[in-house]
Structure formats: structure tokens, C-alpha cells
Amino acid sequence: MQNKVVLITGANTGIGFFTALELARQGAHIVMACRTEARANAARDQIRLATGNRRVETVAVDLGDFQSIRACADQLLARDLPIHCLINNAGIAGARGITDSGFELATNHMGHFALTQALLPRIKESAPARIVTVASRAHRYVSRLRFEDLTVRTRSWLTIQEYAVSKLANILFSQELGRRLQGSGVHTYALHPGVIASEIWRHAPQFIVKLRKRSMITPEEGAQTTLYCASADALTEQTGLYYDQCQVRQPSALASDQKLAEELWRYSERALPK
């Protein structure tokens, strides 16, 4: 990853932080796209100190706000800076409500769809390049995808169903993106990082989190499959696949439905501001 430019969302904490730390250690130029500037800058300074790599920087983005996403993309595109790897890592679980752009709060799809679309011309110019999307095996809990679920205020008590829908959307997006980028030199990867004891659960009921943490792995352990998808030479010609524990896995039948992936893509495009 020496001299590769890597943009990572949600890189100030959890598996995003350890992904940024390790790639910085490998010599990559890291751009940490985070919502909270103070926390992002503190994480940046920590990574610089730990690795000696000064090419670690931050950029502000709120993935629940299309205007913020557009401003972030414009800021990056205004620079003469390639993007060799985009890691769509940021996620949220256990939260309830509606984002500023009108989507269910646990929907981890639309923000990354919008950011990827905005940056795609630069990523294609930077090829060979990779787009890595952190999904979850929770996608297997979904038996039916209704697009209206993406815009309805959180309904389930523990938000597990909404979270599962969002992670199904992550995988469908990555697969369809891979098909659309065939021959471009840009490859896509979706992955399950493991069940992580990280801040993604900060909005969930804490008694549930404490029980689940007994079987959770650390954020550092959870970053391993992300790192594999971002950097492994063995994956150079693979695209649109789903990974778990650094191995290709077959996602659910619903997550493998090409027609559904195409429909989700069209829905997502229509939802973006004109």
C-alpha cells in the first residue's frame, strides 16, 4: 500500500481506526472521513504518532446528509489527489429516527452510495483501484427487501431488522457496482468483519450490548477482513464478491439476486438530489 491514497469513512473509532492505523503503517496516504472533527483529529494524531506516517489527514462528512456528502466530495475532487481505495466503513446500529436527508437512521446504505457515486470518476481515473464496503452477516436475517423501509422511521425495538436491511443493501450495492465497473480497473468487495465490540453499538440498549460482548471480537481483530480486501494481491482480479474471515463466502439468496440489486441501484439513483 506504499503511496496509495485510501479514503476511509468512520475512521476515528472501531475497525475503521485500526484499518487506518495498519494501512498508514504500510505507507499509505490516509484520508479519514468522519462526522466529528475533534474526534477525527485526535485519531489522526494518534495514528501519526504510532506509525511515523505524516500523510494521515481528515475530512468532514455526515453520511446522513446529502449536502455534507457533496461538500466532502467537492473538497476532495478539487485537489490533485488520486483515490486508489475507498473503504465504506462507517455504520450505525441501535439508533432510532430519520437522517437529515430523510432516510431511516440505521440505513447504512444511502450515504455510502452517494459518496461513492460522487467520487467514482476520480476513483476510475486512479485505477487500479478498489471499493470496499463493510457489510454484515446480519443481512441473512432479511427475507424480503421493501424499498419503503429505507425511508420509514425506525420501527423495531432493537433496530435489528433495520440494521439487517441496511447491510443487505450494502452487499447488493457492492455486487451491482462490480458489474457496472467491469473492465474499468476498479474492483469491489463487500465483507462481514465479525461481531465487533465497538462504538457502532453506542445507541443500543447497554444491557443487551454487555451480554453480546461476551462473544464479540475486538475492533483490531474485526479490521482484518477489511485490510485483506483493501490490500491483498490475491484479490486483484476478483470483484463483486462477499468475504468473511478473509475468505470468499456465499451471501444469502436475497443478497445474490441480481434483479434486486439492479432495482436497488435505480431506487438509490432516484433518491439522490438532482
Backbone bond lengths (Angstrom), bond angles and torsions (degrees), N, CA, C in turn:
res aa  C-N    CA-C-N  psi(-1)  N-CA   C-N-CA  omega(-1)  CA-C   N-CA-C  phi
1 M - - - 1.465 - - 1.522 112.36 -
2 Q 1.316 116.95 9.94 1.459 121.11 -179.53 1.522 110.72 -55.11
3 N 1.340 116.62 123.25 1.453 124.83 176.99 1.528 114.63 68.45
4 K 1.324 117.98 7.64 1.458 120.33 174.46 1.533 108.89 -79.38
5 V 1.328 116.48 141.51 1.464 120.94 177.29 1.523 108.52 -94.98
6 V 1.328 115.89 122.77 1.457 122.14 -175.72 1.528 109.23 -122.89
7 L 1.313 116.61 123.18 1.457 122.78 176.56 1.524 107.81 -103.12
8 I 1.346 116.78 124.29 1.459 122.05 -176.33 1.523 109.02 -125.94
9 T 1.319 117.09 122.55 1.466 119.73 175.63 1.526 109.32 -83.52
10 G 1.331 114.89 148.22 1.464 120.44 179.24 1.515 112.71 60.48
11 A 1.335 116.69 40.48 1.468 120.74 -172.31 1.521 113.74 -90.70
12 N 1.322 118.33 4.28 1.470 119.27 -177.29 1.525 112.81 -86.91
13 T 1.355 117.15 -7.35 1.454 119.27 -177.07 1.523 110.11 -154.64
14 G 1.336 116.38 167.63 1.454 121.48 173.40 1.511 114.36 60.45
15 I 1.333 115.40 -146.55 1.466 119.17 -176.98 1.518 111.00 -68.25
16 G 1.327 118.00 -25.91 1.464 119.94 176.57 1.508 111.57 -63.11
17 F 1.341 116.43 -40.77 1.455 120.74 179.17 1.527 110.70 -63.90
18 F 1.328 117.27 -47.05 1.461 119.52 -177.96 1.524 112.02 -70.59
19 T 1.324 117.19 -28.07 1.461 120.23 172.63 1.520 110.17 -65.21
20 A 1.320 116.88 -46.83 1.464 121.25 178.69 1.521 111.02 -62.92
21 L 1.329 116.63 -42.42 1.462 121.28 -179.47 1.523 111.30 -59.82
22 E 1.317 117.13 -48.73 1.465 120.49 -176.65 1.527 111.63 -69.48
23 L 1.314 118.09 -40.37 1.465 120.00 179.36 1.527 110.90 -68.84
24 A 1.331 117.62 -34.09 1.466 120.64 173.71 1.513 109.86 -64.42
25 R 1.317 116.58 -38.86 1.463 121.53 178.14 1.536 110.72 -63.20
26 Q 1.327 115.72 -30.09 1.465 120.88 179.34 1.531 112.50 -84.21
27 G 1.326 116.92 -0.44 1.462 120.54 175.07 1.509 115.89 99.24
28 A 1.314 117.49 9.52 1.460 120.16 179.52 1.531 111.04 -76.84
29 H 1.315 114.73 154.33 1.470 122.61 170.91 1.533 106.06 -88.86
30 I 1.316 117.14 114.77 1.462 122.42 -172.13 1.527 110.67 -103.33
31 V 1.335 115.53 131.36 1.464 121.59 170.64 1.523 106.74 -116.27
32 M 1.323 115.88 115.61 1.466 122.39 -177.55 1.524 108.54 -95.46
33 A 1.325 116.97 110.78 1.466 121.85 -179.72 1.526 108.49 -95.86
34 C 1.324 116.18 109.95 1.469 120.81 -171.01 1.524 110.17 -137.02
35 R 1.320 115.09 158.78 1.464 120.71 -177.16 1.520 112.19 -81.47
36 T 1.341 117.13 -38.74 1.464 120.84 -175.07 1.522 110.24 -104.48
37 E 1.324 116.97 113.83 1.458 121.92 -172.50 1.531 112.22 -61.44
38 A 1.331 117.66 -45.84 1.465 120.20 -175.71 1.527 110.84 -62.44
39 R 1.316 117.64 -43.65 1.457 120.75 -179.51 1.525 110.76 -69.41
40 A 1.321 116.79 -36.31 1.461 120.53 177.97 1.521 110.90 -64.45
41 N 1.319 116.73 -44.09 1.464 120.38 -179.14 1.525 111.75 -66.62
42 A 1.329 116.86 -36.40 1.465 120.18 177.13 1.529 110.68 -64.61
43 A 1.331 116.64 -41.72 1.466 120.68 177.69 1.521 110.91 -66.73
44 R 1.313 116.41 -40.39 1.479 120.85 176.60 1.514 111.07 -57.65
45 D 1.328 116.95 -47.83 1.466 120.77 -179.02 1.523 111.36 -63.51
46 Q 1.312 116.41 -36.61 1.463 120.77 178.60 1.527 110.90 -64.97
47 I 1.327 116.62 -41.69 1.464 120.41 179.57 1.523 110.79 -68.73
48 R 1.316 116.87 -42.14 1.469 119.56 177.20 1.526 111.21 -58.31
49 L 1.316 116.37 -43.93 1.457 121.10 -178.32 1.528 110.97 -66.47
50 A 1.315 116.82 -41.46 1.462 121.00 -176.19 1.521 112.64 -72.42
51 T 1.337 117.58 -30.50 1.472 120.61 -172.91 1.524 113.90 -108.72
52 G 1.327 117.11 -18.99 1.463 119.66 -173.58 1.517 112.68 75.37
53 N 1.305 117.39 5.36 1.468 122.78 -179.46 1.527 108.08 -92.00
54 R 1.328 116.96 114.11 1.458 121.07 -178.74 1.521 112.34 -83.87
55 R 1.327 117.09 -11.53 1.464 119.91 -178.19 1.537 109.90 -87.99
56 V 1.303 114.31 57.77 1.466 122.53 173.98 1.517 105.85 -126.46
57 E 1.311 117.89 120.08 1.458 122.07 -175.28 1.517 110.58 -135.95
58 T 1.318 116.05 171.77 1.460 121.37 -178.84 1.520 110.55 -124.92
59 V 1.331 114.01 154.82 1.459 121.17 172.31 1.521 106.67 -142.84
60 A 1.321 116.63 142.84 1.462 121.02 -176.19 1.522 111.16 -84.63
61 V 1.341 116.05 136.80 1.464 120.52 172.58 1.527 109.06 -157.78
62 D 1.324 115.51 136.85 1.461 122.62 171.33 1.525 105.96 -111.51
63 L 1.319 116.98 108.13 1.462 121.29 -174.31 1.529 113.08 -71.75
64 G 1.319 117.68 -4.45 1.457 121.12 173.95 1.510 112.88 -93.56
65 D 1.340 116.96 4.05 1.461 121.76 -173.91 1.521 108.72 -133.14
66 F 1.330 117.44 110.90 1.467 121.01 -177.70 1.525 112.08 -60.30
67 Q 1.312 117.95 -34.53 1.470 120.18 179.37 1.531 110.38 -65.11
68 S 1.327 116.60 -41.24 1.459 120.70 177.58 1.525 110.88 -64.51
69 I 1.323 117.39 -40.16 1.461 121.57 178.37 1.523 110.34 -62.69
70 R 1.324 116.30 -44.31 1.468 120.13 179.85 1.533 111.10 -63.92
71 A 1.331 116.36 -40.69 1.463 120.00 179.03 1.521 110.94 -64.97
72 C 1.320 117.01 -40.43 1.467 121.18 177.56 1.516 110.49 -62.60
73 A 1.324 116.50 -47.67 1.466 120.45 -179.84 1.527 111.20 -62.29
74 D 1.321 116.82 -43.48 1.467 119.94 179.77 1.522 111.03 -61.50
75 Q 1.315 116.53 -39.63 1.463 120.78 178.84 1.534 110.85 -62.16
76 L 1.319 116.64 -42.12 1.457 120.75 -179.57 1.529 111.48 -72.32
77 L 1.335 116.83 -40.79 1.464 120.62 -177.70 1.528 111.83 -70.24
78 A 1.334 117.20 -23.18 1.468 120.71 179.00 1.524 111.84 -71.58
79 R 1.320 116.40 -14.67 1.464 120.92 -178.84 1.531 110.46 -97.02
80 D 1.312 115.28 154.29 1.463 120.58 175.27 1.525 108.05 -85.00
81 L 1.330 114.85 67.34 1.446 120.84 -172.74 1.523 109.12 -130.26
82 P 1.326 118.45 118.81 1.465 119.97 175.89 1.525 110.29 -70.61
83 I 1.314 116.76 164.09 1.469 122.31 172.07 1.524 106.38 -128.74
84 H 1.315 115.74 101.63 1.464 120.58 -178.06 1.516 112.58 -85.20
85 C 1.322 116.31 -21.05 1.462 119.58 -179.46 1.525 109.27 -153.00
86 L 1.321 115.91 124.59 1.464 122.37 172.84 1.518 107.11 -108.69
87 I 1.330 116.88 123.06 1.460 121.54 178.50 1.526 107.92 -111.49
88 N 1.327 115.61 106.09 1.462 122.48 177.91 1.526 107.98 -81.82
89 N 1.315 115.30 86.26 1.460 121.73 -170.58 1.528 113.97 -104.36
90 A 1.317 118.26 -35.09 1.466 120.80 -172.10 1.522 111.19 -57.49
91 G 1.314 115.55 140.00 1.459 119.78 178.57 1.514 110.49 -155.18
92 I 1.322 114.83 167.35 1.454 119.91 -179.76 1.526 108.32 -144.82
93 A 1.313 115.54 142.55 1.462 120.89 178.05 1.524 108.30 -140.56
94 G 1.309 116.34 145.91 1.454 120.28 175.65 1.511 114.89 85.11
95 A 1.331 118.18 -3.91 1.464 120.70 -179.69 1.525 110.04 -89.62
96 R 1.334 116.34 156.28 1.450 121.35 -177.70 1.521 109.21 -129.18
97 G 1.340 116.26 142.61 1.444 119.91 175.77 1.517 113.11 133.20
98 I 1.328 115.28 -157.27 1.456 123.39 -176.84 1.521 108.28 -130.29
99 T 1.332 116.97 139.02 1.466 120.19 177.46 1.522 110.47 -73.51
100 D 1.326 116.14 169.77 1.462 120.78 178.39 1.523 111.93 -61.30
101 S 1.330 116.61 -24.77 1.464 120.60 -179.57 1.525 112.80 -96.04
102 G 1.353 116.79 7.41 1.453 120.12 170.20 1.508 116.66 90.91
103 F 1.330 117.70 24.28 1.461 121.05 179.08 1.520 110.51 -116.72
104 E 1.340 114.94 151.10 1.461 120.52 178.78 1.516 109.21 -52.84
105 L 1.325 117.08 137.22 1.463 121.84 -166.75 1.517 113.39 -64.12
106 A 1.335 117.98 -31.23 1.459 119.50 -179.99 1.520 112.51 -84.37
107 T 1.340 117.65 4.79 1.460 120.41 179.50 1.524 109.22 -77.83
108 N 1.321 114.70 108.73 1.460 120.99 -176.68 1.529 111.78 -94.99
109 H 1.323 116.48 15.83 1.470 120.75 -174.65 1.522 113.76 -98.41
110 M 1.323 118.35 -53.67 1.466 120.27 -167.18 1.521 113.25 -62.86
111 G 1.329 118.09 -38.55 1.455 119.63 179.51 1.510 112.54 -61.83
112 H 1.321 116.43 -44.14 1.463 119.83 179.75 1.520 111.68 -72.85
113 F 1.323 117.16 -32.56 1.463 119.79 174.29 1.526 109.51 -60.39
114 A 1.330 116.39 -47.90 1.463 120.91 -178.41 1.524 111.85 -63.96
115 L 1.326 116.98 -43.10 1.461 120.25 -179.30 1.526 110.76 -65.87
116 T 1.317 116.92 -43.67 1.463 120.42 179.75 1.515 110.56 -62.30
117 Q 1.323 117.27 -44.62 1.464 120.37 179.29 1.525 111.57 -60.00
118 A 1.323 116.10 -42.41 1.465 120.25 -177.90 1.524 112.11 -66.16
119 L 1.324 116.76 -34.21 1.469 121.20 -176.00 1.522 113.48 -95.36
120 L 1.328 117.46 -5.95 1.458 120.36 -171.76 1.535 114.28 -58.36
121 P 1.333 119.27 -40.99 1.471 117.65 177.95 1.535 112.66 -57.29
122 R 1.331 117.49 -41.83 1.463 120.83 179.72 1.537 110.58 -68.58
123 I 1.328 116.56 -39.36 1.459 119.71 179.67 1.524 110.05 -63.52
124 K 1.336 117.44 -41.26 1.468 120.86 179.02 1.529 110.78 -66.00
125 E 1.315 116.82 -37.55 1.468 120.43 176.28 1.525 111.54 -63.82
126 S 1.329 117.11 -26.61 1.463 123.11 -175.24 1.526 113.00 -90.55
127 A 1.318 117.81 -0.20 1.467 122.01 -175.38 1.532 111.79 -54.78
128 P 1.364 115.54 145.54 1.462 127.57 7.06 1.533 111.77 -71.16
129 A 1.330 114.26 136.94 1.462 119.89 -175.46 1.521 109.56 -144.96
130 R 1.331 115.13 165.44 1.460 120.86 -178.66 1.525 110.51 -134.27
131 I 1.329 114.21 147.52 1.465 121.49 172.63 1.525 106.67 -124.43
132 V 1.316 115.15 114.61 1.466 122.12 -175.01 1.528 107.97 -111.54
133 T 1.330 116.83 127.58 1.461 121.20 -178.65 1.527 109.57 -120.79
134 V 1.327 115.32 122.51 1.459 120.96 -179.56 1.527 108.72 -81.76
135 A 1.312 115.96 111.39 1.465 122.53 179.00 1.526 108.54 -106.72
136 S 1.312 117.33 -141.31 1.468 120.57 -179.89 1.521 109.64 -169.47
137 R 1.322 116.53 152.08 1.459 119.65 173.53 1.527 110.95 -69.07
138 A 1.331 116.56 -9.95 1.473 120.03 175.30 1.517 111.65 -59.75
139 H 1.328 117.89 -17.28 1.466 120.51 178.52 1.529 111.32 -59.17
140 R 1.328 116.41 -22.53 1.470 120.95 -178.10 1.524 111.98 -70.75
141 Y 1.333 118.09 -13.66 1.456 121.14 179.88 1.523 112.86 -78.08
142 V 1.321 117.11 -8.43 1.465 121.34 -175.09 1.524 110.01 -94.72
143 S 1.327 115.96 126.64 1.465 120.11 177.85 1.520 112.22 -102.28
144 R 1.333 115.26 -14.16 1.466 119.69 -178.95 1.516 108.95 -156.64
145 L 1.336 116.49 135.80 1.462 120.65 177.67 1.520 109.14 -106.36
146 R 1.327 115.73 116.81 1.455 121.83 174.58 1.525 107.43 -111.40
147 F 1.301 116.84 120.82 1.458 120.30 -174.03 1.518 112.40 -62.52
148 E 1.335 117.23 -27.81 1.465 119.13 178.27 1.526 111.75 -64.62
149 D 1.338 117.10 -20.33 1.468 119.49 177.68 1.528 111.77 -64.11
150 L 1.319 116.34 -22.83 1.461 119.88 -177.91 1.524 112.44 -73.99
151 T 1.324 116.48 -16.86 1.463 119.09 -175.81 1.532 112.83 -119.45
152 V 1.336 117.14 8.11 1.465 120.88 179.27 1.526 108.93 -98.87
153 R 1.314 116.40 137.46 1.464 121.22 178.07 1.533 110.67 -54.10
154 T 1.313 115.99 142.28 1.465 123.16 -177.00 1.524 111.52 -45.50
155 R 1.355 116.21 129.23 1.459 119.92 -176.27 1.534 113.16 -113.24
156 S 1.336 118.10 -38.62 1.465 119.05 -175.86 1.534 110.14 -75.42
157 W 1.327 116.40 150.51 1.462 121.24 -173.28 1.522 112.02 -62.80
158 L 1.329 117.91 -49.17 1.463 121.26 -177.88 1.526 112.67 -95.95
159 T 1.314 117.31 4.85 1.473 124.86 179.34 1.522 113.12 60.67
160 I 1.317 118.08 15.84 1.463 120.29 -177.78 1.525 111.30 -64.34
161 Q 1.344 116.54 -40.56 1.455 119.37 -178.45 1.524 110.87 -65.03
162 E 1.328 116.90 -43.51 1.466 119.83 179.43 1.528 110.94 -64.33
163 Y 1.327 115.91 -41.25 1.467 120.24 178.18 1.526 110.19 -61.91
164 A 1.333 116.82 -43.62 1.461 120.78 -179.66 1.523 111.21 -62.64
165 V 1.327 116.89 -41.12 1.465 121.02 177.53 1.521 110.41 -61.01
166 S 1.333 116.72 -42.96 1.462 120.08 -178.64 1.524 111.60 -64.03
167 K 1.324 116.90 -35.96 1.458 120.34 -179.39 1.519 112.11 -76.94
168 L 1.329 117.05 -31.03 1.461 120.13 170.06 1.531 109.73 -61.20
169 A 1.316 116.07 -43.91 1.464 120.69 179.16 1.528 110.84 -61.71
170 N 1.338 118.02 -37.98 1.465 120.97 177.19 1.526 111.33 -57.15
171 I 1.326 116.79 -45.22 1.466 120.89 -177.43 1.525 111.06 -69.69
172 L 1.325 116.96 -44.91 1.466 120.21 177.73 1.526 111.16 -59.73
173 F 1.325 116.17 -41.50 1.472 121.35 177.62 1.521 111.15 -60.91
174 S 1.325 117.51 -47.47 1.457 121.24 -177.73 1.522 111.08 -63.15
175 Q 1.334 116.98 -40.14 1.456 120.49 178.99 1.523 111.64 -65.14
176 E 1.327 116.96 -48.07 1.455 120.48 -179.02 1.524 111.17 -66.11
177 L 1.329 117.22 -38.32 1.452 120.93 176.52 1.525 110.25 -61.15
178 G 1.332 116.85 -42.30 1.459 120.42 177.47 1.514 112.08 -59.63
179 R 1.336 116.76 -41.53 1.467 119.89 179.15 1.528 110.74 -65.78
180 R 1.324 116.87 -41.09 1.458 120.30 -177.74 1.527 112.57 -71.52
181 L 1.330 117.05 -21.35 1.474 120.55 -177.72 1.527 112.58 -100.75
182 Q 1.322 117.42 9.96 1.463 120.15 179.22 1.530 110.14 -54.25
183 G 1.332 115.63 129.43 1.458 121.14 178.06 1.513 115.04 84.68
184 S 1.335 117.65 -2.21 1.466 121.00 -177.20 1.525 112.86 -88.73
185 G 1.339 116.74 -14.65 1.460 119.98 -173.79 1.515 113.26 87.75
186 V 1.351 117.01 1.94 1.460 121.67 176.89 1.524 107.94 -108.07
187 H 1.337 116.23 126.37 1.459 121.55 -177.48 1.524 110.21 -115.96
188 T 1.325 115.93 149.81 1.459 120.83 -175.09 1.523 110.86 -120.49
189 Y 1.337 114.97 150.96 1.458 122.18 -176.38 1.525 108.38 -146.82
190 A 1.330 116.90 134.20 1.468 122.05 170.99 1.513 107.77 -117.15
191 L 1.330 117.43 152.83 1.460 118.44 -173.70 1.516 112.46 -153.13
192 H 1.332 114.01 156.37 1.452 122.96 167.80 1.528 107.25 -103.35
193 P 1.326 118.82 119.43 1.466 120.27 -176.07 1.522 113.86 -83.33
194 G 1.334 116.97 -9.62 1.454 120.85 -169.17 1.521 108.40 106.73
195 V 1.306 116.70 170.33 1.466 120.71 176.34 1.519 107.33 -89.98
196 I 1.315 115.87 110.75 1.457 122.29 -165.43 1.524 111.92 -103.58
197 A 1.312 115.62 137.78 1.468 121.17 171.28 1.519 107.99 -84.02
198 S 1.335 116.18 82.33 1.459 120.24 -176.11 1.520 109.58 -137.86
199 E 1.332 116.03 -178.25 1.459 121.28 -176.43 1.527 113.23 -73.33
200 I 1.330 117.73 -3.19 1.461 118.40 176.03 1.526 110.84 -59.23
201 W 1.372 115.81 -24.13 1.464 120.95 -178.11 1.529 112.65 -95.76
202 R 1.321 118.81 13.44 1.467 120.23 -171.70 1.528 112.54 -65.05
203 H 1.339 117.94 -22.39 1.464 119.74 -179.70 1.529 112.58 -94.53
204 A 1.325 117.81 -8.31 1.460 121.13 -177.65 1.529 110.38 -78.46
205 P 1.338 117.95 156.35 1.473 120.37 176.11 1.520 110.36 -55.31
206 Q 1.321 116.90 126.84 1.456 120.05 -169.97 1.528 113.53 -70.10
207 F 1.333 118.29 -25.42 1.460 117.72 177.55 1.526 110.49 -68.12
208 I 1.340 116.62 -31.54 1.468 120.69 175.85 1.532 109.72 -69.87
209 V 1.327 115.89 -43.89 1.467 120.76 -179.48 1.524 110.61 -60.12
210 K 1.340 117.24 -43.66 1.465 120.41 -178.64 1.519 111.27 -62.50
211 L 1.327 117.35 -38.00 1.460 120.82 177.31 1.519 110.96 -67.22
212 R 1.329 116.82 -43.31 1.458 121.33 -177.51 1.517 112.28 -69.65
213 K 1.337 117.61 -29.63 1.459 120.32 -175.67 1.523 112.66 -62.25
214 R 1.313 116.94 -19.82 1.457 119.59 178.26 1.520 111.70 -62.36
215 S 1.323 116.66 -27.64 1.462 120.55 -178.88 1.528 112.91 -111.26
216 M 1.330 116.71 6.39 1.464 120.27 -179.11 1.521 111.88 -86.03
217 I 1.335 116.19 155.19 1.458 121.52 174.64 1.528 108.92 -100.87
218 T 1.318 116.85 168.61 1.452 121.07 -178.20 1.524 110.81 -76.96
219 P 1.337 117.85 157.30 1.468 119.73 175.45 1.524 112.59 -57.32
220 E 1.325 117.64 -36.19 1.464 120.49 178.79 1.528 110.59 -63.02
221 E 1.324 117.24 -42.46 1.463 120.42 176.08 1.525 110.61 -65.95
222 G 1.326 115.93 -38.78 1.453 120.35 -178.21 1.512 114.15 -68.53
223 A 1.322 117.69 -20.14 1.469 120.93 -179.61 1.522 112.95 -77.95
224 Q 1.320 118.50 -10.56 1.456 120.68 -170.80 1.530 113.62 -63.97
225 T 1.319 117.68 -40.69 1.468 118.92 -179.32 1.523 110.72 -72.97
226 T 1.320 117.06 -34.75 1.466 119.53 173.69 1.524 110.54 -60.12
227 L 1.324 116.61 -46.79 1.462 120.84 179.01 1.527 111.08 -61.25
228 Y 1.313 116.17 -40.08 1.464 120.75 178.97 1.525 110.34 -61.32
229 C 1.333 116.84 -47.89 1.462 119.98 -179.12 1.530 111.95 -67.04
230 A 1.314 117.20 -30.87 1.464 120.75 -178.26 1.517 113.26 -77.95
231 S 1.339 117.59 -25.62 1.464 117.65 -167.70 1.523 116.59 -134.73
232 A 1.313 119.81 -15.31 1.462 120.09 -172.89 1.530 111.91 -67.88
233 D 1.323 116.31 128.71 1.465 121.00 177.54 1.524 111.72 -62.27
234 A 1.327 116.90 -30.65 1.464 121.28 -177.07 1.527 112.38 -63.03
235 L 1.333 117.43 -18.05 1.461 120.95 -176.56 1.524 112.93 -98.74
236 T 1.325 117.02 7.62 1.466 121.08 -172.03 1.523 113.15 -54.82
237 E 1.319 117.78 -37.94 1.463 120.52 -176.76 1.530 113.03 -102.08
238 Q 1.315 117.89 2.51 1.461 120.45 178.80 1.526 109.71 -89.21
239 T 1.320 116.59 148.09 1.461 119.80 177.22 1.529 109.97 -156.99
240 G 1.343 115.30 148.01 1.445 121.24 175.55 1.511 115.55 73.94
241 L 1.334 117.97 10.66 1.460 120.90 -175.53 1.532 111.15 -97.38
242 Y 1.315 114.69 172.06 1.470 123.01 -176.67 1.527 108.10 -120.51
243 Y 1.341 116.19 136.19 1.465 121.49 -171.97 1.528 110.55 -126.33
244 D 1.319 114.51 147.46 1.457 122.22 175.84 1.521 106.52 -147.52
245 Q 1.340 117.88 128.34 1.463 122.92 -177.57 1.527 111.40 53.83
246 C 1.334 114.63 42.62 1.471 122.75 176.55 1.528 112.71 61.25
247 Q 1.325 116.42 28.29 1.451 122.29 176.61 1.526 109.44 -132.11
248 V 1.336 116.45 146.51 1.455 119.68 173.25 1.523 109.04 -68.10
249 R 1.330 115.70 130.08 1.455 121.10 178.01 1.532 109.33 -125.41
250 Q 1.302 115.88 156.23 1.456 120.91 175.54 1.522 108.54 -86.96
251 P 1.329 119.18 119.08 1.467 119.74 177.27 1.527 110.01 -74.04
252 S 1.304 117.29 -177.88 1.456 121.48 -179.47 1.530 110.83 -62.58
253 A 1.323 115.51 163.42 1.463 120.23 178.52 1.526 110.75 -59.22
254 L 1.330 116.61 -39.73 1.462 120.37 179.57 1.526 110.88 -64.57
255 A 1.328 116.59 -38.84 1.465 121.03 -179.99 1.522 111.88 -73.21
256 S 1.331 117.47 -10.77 1.465 121.98 179.53 1.526 111.88 -102.93
257 D 1.320 116.86 5.96 1.461 122.35 -175.53 1.530 110.04 -81.96
258 Q 1.326 116.89 104.99 1.463 120.43 -176.23 1.525 111.99 -64.65
259 K 1.314 117.13 -38.69 1.465 119.80 178.66 1.521 110.83 -61.83
260 L 1.337 116.56 -42.32 1.472 120.48 178.79 1.526 110.29 -64.39
261 A 1.330 116.79 -39.65 1.467 120.49 178.47 1.527 110.92 -61.97
262 E 1.327 116.53 -40.64 1.465 120.36 177.96 1.521 111.16 -65.65
263 E 1.331 116.60 -40.17 1.461 120.66 179.15 1.532 110.87 -65.71
264 L 1.327 116.70 -41.64 1.461 120.48 177.84 1.520 110.54 -63.12
265 W 1.311 117.27 -39.72 1.465 121.07 178.89 1.527 110.47 -60.72
266 R 1.337 116.32 -47.16 1.462 120.27 -179.50 1.525 110.83 -64.06
267 Y 1.327 116.78 -41.82 1.466 120.85 177.41 1.527 110.14 -60.04
268 S 1.322 116.54 -45.61 1.467 121.48 -177.18 1.513 110.86 -65.37
269 E 1.333 117.51 -39.88 1.468 120.37 177.56 1.523 110.88 -62.27
270 R 1.329 116.76 -43.37 1.473 119.67 179.46 1.519 112.16 -64.38
271 A 1.328 116.17 -29.58 1.473 120.61 -177.08 1.525 112.65 -76.11
272 L 1.319 117.74 -18.64 1.471 120.29 -178.96 1.522 109.87 -71.43
273 P 1.336 117.37 145.47 1.467 119.84 178.06 1.514 110.62 -64.98
274 K 1.291 115.56 141.87 1.482 120.86 -177.84 1.522 110.30 -82.33
